[in-house]
């Protein structure tokens, strides 16, 4: 906010919030132990979200350890979105051009369960939709969006 104010950039945002919902009741949640593993370039950069039933959160791991803030707190999300995009290597260094406007496959993980759907951009805002086109509601609280190449390997342990 201060950055914007210092540069006389407006701070009022005009957009529709992503649809949100309450957490599922504890009795409706699956057991803990579920994990979503996203394999990036090397094992050191693999990201895993481990689901905990009681807290109804996905703790983020980076490589072989929990991902932590500078003060040591574990990073966790109430919803994890995996958004598949097309990416093309543009040079010998390996830089990529990533398509973030065309839409594609997506999974939304909340309450220990996966909802498979697709993503699209409408009116400048990313939306996640079910197979029949209905918006997928995210749990209230932190949401992590992992944008991955359409060829990325995603493993889900149930």
VMD Tcl script that draws the C-alpha trace (Angstrom):
set ca {
  {0.00 0.00 0.00}
  {2.75 2.48 0.94}
  {4.59 1.68 -2.30}
  {1.46 2.58 -4.27}
  {0.81 5.71 -2.28}
  {4.41 6.92 -2.72}
  {3.99 6.63 -6.49}
  {0.47 8.05 -6.67}
  {-0.90 4.71 -7.85}
  {-4.49 4.00 -6.94}
  {-5.01 1.39 -4.23}
  {-8.69 0.72 -4.79}
  {-9.20 -2.70 -6.33}
  {-12.24 -3.42 -8.42}
  {-12.64 -7.15 -8.92}
  {-14.84 -10.00 -7.81}
  {-13.39 -12.17 -5.08}
  {-12.95 -15.87 -5.73}
  {-15.91 -17.83 -4.37}
  {-15.23 -19.10 -0.86}
  {-16.86 -21.65 1.43}
  {-16.56 -22.88 5.00}
  {-14.42 -25.89 5.86}
  {-16.14 -29.27 5.68}
  {-17.14 -30.64 9.10}
  {-14.46 -32.85 10.67}
  {-16.62 -35.98 10.25}
  {-16.78 -35.37 6.48}
  {-13.01 -35.01 6.01}
  {-10.80 -37.92 4.98}
  {-7.95 -39.20 7.14}
  {-4.67 -37.31 7.30}
  {-1.73 -38.55 5.31}
  {-2.87 -37.45 1.88}
  {-0.19 -35.63 -0.06}
  {0.12 -33.70 -3.30}
  {3.63 -33.85 -4.78}
  {4.68 -31.55 -7.61}
  {7.98 -32.47 -9.22}
  {9.77 -29.39 -10.44}
  {13.28 -29.36 -11.96}
  {15.16 -31.33 -9.27}
  {14.22 -33.19 -6.06}
  {15.47 -30.21 -4.01}
  {12.70 -28.10 -5.54}
  {9.92 -30.69 -5.31}
  {6.90 -29.28 -3.51}
  {4.67 -31.48 -1.39}
  {1.49 -30.47 0.38}
  {0.67 -32.79 3.28}
  {-2.92 -32.77 4.43}
  {-3.81 -32.69 8.13}
  {-7.41 -33.60 8.93}
  {-7.76 -31.89 12.32}
  {-6.53 -28.48 11.14}
  {-7.91 -29.05 7.62}
  {-4.74 -27.56 6.19}
  {-2.08 -28.53 3.66}
  {1.41 -28.01 5.08}
  {3.87 -27.10 2.32}
  {7.15 -28.99 2.10}
  {10.07 -27.95 -0.09}
  {12.41 -30.82 -0.89}
  {12.59 -32.98 2.25}
  {11.60 -30.45 4.92}
  {8.63 -28.29 5.84}
  {8.75 -24.90 4.07}
  {9.09 -22.23 6.76}
  {8.92 -18.48 7.03}
  {11.96 -16.49 8.18}
  {10.74 -16.78 11.78}
  {10.31 -20.56 11.54}
  {6.54 -20.89 11.11}
  {5.37 -23.63 8.75}
  {3.62 -22.51 5.58}
  {0.15 -23.99 5.24}
  {-2.91 -23.41 3.07}
  {-6.59 -24.21 3.37}
  {-6.80 -24.67 -0.41}
  {-4.20 -25.69 -2.99}
  {-4.84 -25.07 -6.68}
  {-2.72 -26.76 -9.35}
  {-3.10 -24.82 -12.58}
  {-1.66 -26.43 -15.71}
  {-0.29 -24.06 -18.37}
  {1.47 -24.41 -21.69}
  {5.12 -23.37 -21.53}
  {7.63 -23.17 -24.36}
  {11.41 -23.00 -23.91}
  {12.50 -19.83 -25.72}
  {16.31 -20.00 -25.64}
  {19.42 -22.08 -24.90}
  {19.38 -20.97 -21.25}
  {16.02 -22.64 -20.71}
  {13.86 -19.58 -20.16}
  {10.19 -20.25 -20.78}
  {7.28 -18.37 -22.18}
  {4.26 -19.32 -20.09}
  {0.72 -18.97 -21.39}
  {-1.41 -17.57 -18.57}
  {-4.41 -16.48 -20.65}
  {-5.45 -19.53 -22.68}
  {-6.90 -21.70 -19.91}
  {-6.36 -25.37 -19.25}
  {-6.70 -28.18 -16.73}
  {-6.78 -27.55 -12.99}
  {-7.26 -29.35 -9.70}
  {-8.54 -27.67 -6.55}
  {-7.62 -29.42 -3.29}
  {-9.67 -28.55 -0.21}
  {-11.02 -30.51 2.76}
  {-8.66 -33.38 1.89}
  {-10.31 -33.92 -1.49}
  {-9.59 -33.05 -5.11}
  {-11.97 -31.35 -7.48}
  {-10.88 -31.78 -11.09}
  {-11.79 -29.04 -13.50}
  {-10.31 -26.33 -15.64}
  {-9.18 -22.75 -15.40}
  {-9.90 -19.78 -17.57}
  {-9.37 -16.04 -17.53}
  {-12.51 -13.95 -17.75}
  {-12.54 -10.17 -17.39}
  {-8.87 -10.25 -16.38}
  {-9.41 -12.68 -13.48}
  {-8.49 -16.36 -13.24}
  {-11.42 -18.65 -12.49}
  {-11.43 -22.34 -11.60}
  {-14.44 -24.23 -12.91}
  {-15.93 -27.70 -12.56}
  {-16.51 -29.91 -15.58}
  {-19.97 -28.40 -16.05}
  {-18.63 -24.83 -15.86}
  {-19.69 -23.98 -12.30}
  {-17.14 -21.98 -10.25}
  {-15.18 -24.10 -7.76}
  {-15.38 -22.59 -4.27}
  {-12.16 -22.33 -2.27}
  {-12.02 -22.79 1.49}
  {-11.77 -19.57 3.47}
  {-8.16 -18.86 4.43}
  {-4.82 -19.01 2.64}
  {-4.80 -20.38 -0.91}
  {-1.68 -21.47 -2.77}
  {-1.80 -21.53 -6.56}
  {0.88 -23.70 -8.16}
  {1.25 -22.86 -11.86}
  {2.86 -25.86 -13.54}
  {3.77 -26.86 -17.08}
  {1.07 -29.01 -18.65}
  {3.61 -31.87 -18.74}
  {4.51 -31.62 -15.03}
  {4.29 -34.77 -12.94}
  {1.76 -34.46 -10.10}
  {1.48 -37.35 -7.65}
  {-1.40 -37.61 -5.23}
  {-1.09 -40.09 -2.37}
  {-4.45 -41.06 -0.92}
}
mol new
graphics top color blue
foreach p $ca { graphics top sphere $p radius 0.5 }
foreach p [lrange $ca 0 end-1] q [lrange $ca 1 end] { graphics top cylinder $p $q radius 0.2 }
display resetview
